[in-house]
Amino acid sequence: SIGNVIDAQQHATAKALSDHGVPVRWMEIQELNEKTLGALLQHFMLETMLMAGLMGVDAFNQPGVEASKSITRDNLNTLSKAA
């Protein structure tokens, strides 16, 4: 099944990275629902803020995101004028 293929790819990717000395973190979720998914997302948000702070990086400054939003707005305006 496609699920088996994806599972095999995940394990292969983790092993290939690990075999080449790249740190890998493997997490398994017992039950996928809104509570566990929310907790996982919150974990990664907090982890990102903490690591950014330790590295002296502003985790809330996202010039690439703002540039993308601006370009998207311009593209949508161009499309709406053409319609």
C-alpha positions as CSV (number, residue, x, y, z in Angstrom):
1,S,0.0,0.0,0.0
2,I,1.0,3.6,-0.3
3,G,1.2,3.8,3.5
4,N,3.8,1.0,3.5
5,V,5.8,2.9,0.9
6,I,5.7,6.1,2.8
7,D,6.7,4.3,6.0
8,A,9.6,2.6,4.3
9,Q,10.8,5.9,2.9
10,Q,10.6,7.6,6.3
11,H,12.7,4.9,7.9
12,A,15.2,4.8,5.0
13,T,15.6,8.6,5.1
14,A,16.3,8.6,8.9
15,K,18.8,5.7,8.5
16,A,20.6,7.4,5.6
17,L,20.9,10.6,7.5
18,S,22.0,8.8,10.6
19,D,24.5,6.7,8.7
20,H,26.1,9.9,7.5
21,G,26.4,11.5,10.9
22,V,23.4,13.8,10.7
23,P,21.5,13.9,14.0
24,V,18.0,12.4,13.6
25,R,15.1,12.6,16.0
26,W,12.4,10.0,15.6
27,M,9.0,10.7,17.2
28,E,6.0,8.3,17.2
29,I,2.5,9.4,18.1
30,Q,0.3,6.8,19.6
31,E,-3.0,8.5,18.6
32,L,-3.3,11.2,16.0
33,N,-6.1,13.6,16.9
34,E,-6.5,17.3,17.5
35,K,-5.1,17.1,21.1
36,T,-1.9,15.3,20.2
37,L,-1.4,17.3,17.0
38,G,-1.9,20.6,18.8
39,A,0.6,19.5,21.5
40,L,3.2,18.5,18.9
41,L,2.8,21.8,17.1
42,Q,3.1,23.7,20.3
43,H,6.2,21.7,21.2
44,F,7.9,22.7,17.9
45,M,6.9,26.4,18.2
46,L,8.4,26.6,21.7
47,E,11.5,24.7,20.6
48,T,12.0,27.0,17.7
49,M,11.6,30.1,19.9
50,L,14.0,28.7,22.5
51,M,16.7,27.6,20.0
52,A,16.4,30.9,18.1
53,G,16.9,32.8,21.4
54,L,20.0,30.7,22.2
55,M,21.4,31.3,18.8
56,G,20.7,35.0,18.8
57,V,18.2,34.8,16.0
58,D,14.9,36.7,15.9
59,A,12.4,33.9,15.3
60,F,9.6,36.4,14.7
61,N,11.4,38.3,11.9
62,Q,10.4,36.6,8.7
63,P,11.3,38.8,5.7
64,G,10.8,36.0,3.3
65,V,7.3,35.4,4.5
66,E,6.5,39.1,4.2
67,A,8.0,39.3,0.8
68,S,5.9,36.3,-0.3
69,K,2.7,37.9,1.0
70,S,3.5,41.1,-0.9
71,I,4.2,39.3,-4.2
72,T,1.0,37.2,-3.7
73,R,-1.1,40.3,-3.2
74,D,0.4,41.9,-6.3
75,N,-0.3,38.7,-8.3
76,L,-3.9,38.6,-7.1
77,N,-4.4,42.2,-7.9
78,T,-3.1,41.7,-11.4
79,L,-5.4,38.6,-11.9
80,S,-8.4,40.5,-10.6
81,K,-7.7,43.4,-13.0
82,A,-7.4,41.0,-15.9
83,A,-10.7,39.3,-15.2
